[in-house]
Amino acid sequence: MKHVKDGTGVRWTLEEANAALTEVSQPMGMVVENSSLLRDLRVPATGRFEGRVWLLTAGSQAREELADRAAERIETAQSALRALGVTMKDCALGLVDFESIREGRRVELCWMLGEENISYWHEADAGFSCRQPL
């Protein structure tokens, strides 16, 4: 990948971000699947995505072990996404942003697991509800 990494982070062109989707989709799928498993186990996961802290409620040993393994898989996948330079926004939707420049402004190219390519963007200080077609 040829994306630019400067002091403010990683900047992607649309072409580079679309080319990276094959690398992004596998860890993002792992996050979605294991986040769903945690919800199904009704074990709340707390903390920020970057915080690497998953606090589990008490329950049966087997359920806790299953939840621990799911949380470890989520952390591994999140680390892979961070290493690629993308920002995970929603683990249930499989939503990630790629920092980019559009008309001289910092924006986010917005992609959701299952979408064939990146077709949306939003201002850097906005979110999913404000995404616009490219």
SEMAR-296961 format. One line per 2 residues: their letters; for each residue x, y, z of N, C-alpha, C. Coordinates in pm, whole numbers, plus 50000, padded with zeros to 5 digits. Example, Ala and Ser with C-alpha at 12.3 -4.5 7.8 and 13.67 -1.06 7.14 Angstrom:
AS = 51319,49431,50780,51230,49550,50780,51320,49670,50780 | 51285,49775,50708,51367,49894,50714,51290,50003,50787
This chain:
MK = 50084,49882,50000,50000,50000,50000,50088,50124,50000 | 50040,50227,49937,50118,50349,49924,50060,50464,50004
HV = 49970,50440,50094,49909,50550,50167,50016,50631,50240 | 49988,50757,50261,50083,50849,50323,50066,50846,50473
KD = 50175,50826,50543,50172,50832,50689,50255,50954,50728 | 50189,51050,50791,50260,51169,50836,50241,51184,50986
GT = 50277,51296,51040,50267,51317,51184,50124,51317,51235 | 50028,51335,51147,49888,51340,51189,49814,51209,51168
GV = 49880,51110,51111,49813,50982,51090,49833,50931,50949 | 49751,50836,50910,49758,50776,50778,49652,50840,50690
RW = 49691,50879,50571,49598,50936,50473,49589,50842,50354 | 49467,50816,50312,49442,50721,50204,49381,50793,50084
TL = 49417,50749,49964,49339,50786,49846,49224,50685,49837 | 49123,50717,49760,49011,50624,49743,49061,50492,49683
EE = 49150,50501,49586,49201,50380,49522,49277,50293,49621 | 49361,50354,49703,49437,50278,49803,49344,50213,49905
AN = 49245,50288,49949,49151,50236,50049,49072,50119,49992 | 49025,50132,49869,48952,50021,49806,49041,49899,49791
AA = 49167,49920,49755,49260,49808,49741,49286,49739,49874 | 49276,49811,49984,49302,49756,50117,49184,49678,50174
LT = 49069,49686,50110,48949,49621,50166,48965,49471,50185 | 49042,49406,50099,49063,49263,50118,49137,49235,50249
EV = 49229,49324,50287,49301,49308,50414,49216,49351,50533 | 49126,49445,50512,49044,49499,50621,48925,49408,50651
SQ = 48869,49345,50549,48744,49271,50569,48761,49150,50661 | 48873,49081,50657,48891,48963,50741,48893,48999,50889
PM = 48980,49092,50934,48975,49126,51077,48844,49193,51117 | 48783,49272,51028,48656,49335,51063,48548,49230,51079
GM = 48548,49128,50995,48454,49018,51010,48472,48945,51142 | 48598,48930,51184,48627,48867,51313,48572,48950,51428
VV = 48585,49082,51418,48532,49171,51522,48380,49158,51530 | 48313,49164,51415,48166,49157,51413,48118,49024,51470
EN = 48177,48915,51424,48136,48782,51469,48155,48765,51620 | 48270,48805,51670,48298,48785,51812,48227,48886,51900
SS = 48200,49004,51849,48119,49101,51924,47977,49049,51939 | 47926,48987,51834,47793,48927,51839,47790,48813,51941
LL = 47896,48733,51943,47905,48624,52040,47903,48679,52182 | 47978,48786,52207,47977,48847,52341,47838,48895,52378
RD = 47768,48957,52282,47631,49002,52309,47540,48884,52338 | 47554,48777,52260,47471,48659,52281,47496,48596,52418
LR = 47617,48605,52465,47650,48553,52597,47604,48647,52707 | 47557,48764,52665,47513,48867,52758,47621,48904,52858
VP = 47742,48910,52805,47857,48952,52885,47896,49090,52834 | 47875,49192,52914,47907,49326,52864,48056,49347,52846
AT = 48092,49404,52734,48231,49443,52709,48238,49593,52724 | 48329,49641,52803,48340,49784,52825,48480,49830,52790
GR = 48494,49960,52772,48623,50018,52737,48622,50071,52597 | 48722,50148,52567,48734,50204,52433,48798,50101,52342
FE = 48780,50120,52211,48840,50028,52115,48991,50021,52134 | 49055,50136,52158,49200,50140,52174,49243,50099,52314
GR = 49147,50092,52406,49181,50067,52545,49228,49927,52576 | 49193,49831,52491,49232,49692,52509,49186,49634,52643
VW = 49083,49692,52700,49034,49643,52828,48893,49591,52809 | 48871,49467,52838,48740,49406,52828,48705,49353,52966
LL = 48607,49411,53032,48567,49370,53166,48448,49276,53154 | 48458,49160,53211,48354,49058,53197,48281,49040,53329
TA = 48150,49021,53320,48072,48995,53441,48090,48849,53482 | 48058,48823,53606,48070,48686,53657,47965,48598,53591
GS = 47995,48474,53574,47902,48379,53515,47965,48242,53522 | 47910,48150,53449,47966,48016,53449,48107,48019,53393
QA = 48189,47926,53439,48329,47919,53395,48338,47902,53244 | 48256,47814,53189,48260,47789,53044,48222,47914,52966
RE = 48119,47984,53012,48077,48107,52943,48187,48213,52952 | 48249,48224,53068,48356,48323,53083,48475,48289,52995
EL = 48510,48162,52986,48621,48121,52899,48588,48149,52753 | 48467,48120,52713,48424,48148,52576,48429,48299,52550
AD = 48382,48376,52644,48385,48521,52630,48528,48573,52627 | 48616,48515,52709,48757,48556,52709,48820,48532,52573
RA = 48793,48415,52515,48849,48384,52383,48793,48479,52276 | 48665,48508,52284,48605,48603,52188,48668,48741,52204
AE = 48688,48785,52327,48749,48916,52351,48892,48919,52300 | 48966,48810,52317,49103,48803,52265,49104,48811,52113
RI = 49010,48743,52048,49002,48749,51901,48967,48890,51855 | 48879,48957,51929,48845,49095,51895,48969,49183,51907
ET = 49043,49169,52014,49163,49250,52034,49266,49224,51924 | 49285,49099,51888,49378,49065,51780,49335,49132,51649
AQ = 49207,49126,51620,49155,49188,51497,49167,49339,51503 | 49139,49399,51618,49153,49544,51632,49298,49586,51612
SA = 49390,49508,51664,49532,49538,51646,49570,49534,51498 | 49516,49436,51426,49543,49426,51283,49488,49548,51209
LR = 49368,49593,51247,49309,49711,51183,49391,49836,51213 | 49435,49850,51338,49519,49966,51373,49649,49964,51294
AL = 49707,49845,51280,49833,49832,51206,49816,49872,51060 | 49698,49848,51005,49670,49889,50868,49648,50039,50856
GV = 49614,50104,50967,49592,50248,50964,49448,50288,50943 | 49355,50198,50972,49213,50231,50962,49156,50247,51102
TM = 49043,50316,51111,48978,50340,51239,48848,50263,51245 | 48837,50172,51340,48713,50099,51359,48614,50190,51429
KD = 48493,50202,51372,48392,50291,51427,48277,50218,51495 | 48238,50102,51445,48125,50030,51503,48149,49880,51485
CA = 48164,49810,51597,48195,49667,51589,48072,49583,51554 | 47953,49632,51577,47832,49556,51541,47803,49567,51392
LG = 47822,49686,51336,47796,49708,51194,47915,49669,51106 | 48032,49660,51164,48152,49636,51084,48194,49761,51010
LV = 48188,49873,51077,48211,50003,51016,48353,50051,51044 | 48425,50090,50937,48558,50147,50951,48570,50274,50867
DF = 48662,50360,50909,48692,50482,50835,48838,50482,50793 | 48862,50540,50676,48995,50561,50622,49015,50713,50614
ES = 49112,50766,50685,49137,50910,50680,49187,50948,50541 | 49132,51057,50488,49167,51100,50354,49159,51252,50345
IR = 49189,51304,50228,49177,51447,50199,49081,51462,50082 | 48986,51553,50097,48889,51580,49990,48875,51731,49981
EG = 48904,51783,49864,48895,51927,49840,48970,52006,49947 | 49088,51955,49984,49174,52023,50079,49136,52006,50226
RR = 49032,51928,50254,48988,51907,50393,49012,51762,50434 | 49037,51744,50564,49048,51608,50617,48908,51550,50628
VE = 48889,51434,50567,48760,51365,50569,48784,51218,50600 | 48678,51145,50614,48685,51000,50636,48613,50929,50522
LC = 48682,50835,50458,48618,50745,50363,48554,50635,50447 | 48428,50611,50426,48348,50528,50516,48311,50397,50447
WM = 48341,50285,50512,48311,50153,50457,48251,50063,50564 | 48155,49981,50523,48091,49887,50614,48108,49745,50558
LG = 48138,49652,50646,48155,49513,50608,48037,49469,50522 | 48068,49405,50411,47965,49360,50319,47950,49449,50196
EE = 47995,49574,50207,47992,49663,50091,48106,49623,49997 | 48077,49626,49867,48176,49583,49768,48297,49675,49763
NI = 48272,49804,49775,48381,49901,49775,48340,50023,49856 | 48430,50118,49864,48401,50240,49939,48322,50333,49850
SY = 48204,50369,49894,48115,50453,49815,48071,50578,49890 | 48117,50594,50015,48071,50705,50099,48187,50773,50169
WH = 48162,50895,50210,48258,50971,50289,48178,51058,50386 | 48247,51112,50485,48187,51211,50575,48298,51301,50629
EA = 48258,51416,50677,48354,51508,50738,48421,51439,50855 | 48542,51480,50887,48618,51415,50993,48549,51424,51128
DA = 48474,51530,51150,48407,51548,51280,48262,51500,51278 | 48223,51431,51171,48086,51378,51160,48094,51226,51170
GF = 47982,51162,51158,47979,51017,51169,47895,50951,51062 | 47863,50826,51087,47791,50742,50992,47663,50807,50942
SC = 47588,50870,51029,47460,50929,50990,47478,51045,50891 | 47598,51098,50882,47625,51211,50792,47700,51168,50667
RQ = 47713,51038,50644,47792,50997,50529,47719,51031,50400 | 47798,51064,50299,47746,51108,50170,47808,51023,50059
PL = 47736,51006,49950,47794,50931,49838,47914,51005,49780 | 48012,50929,49735,48130,50989,49670,48093,51045,49535
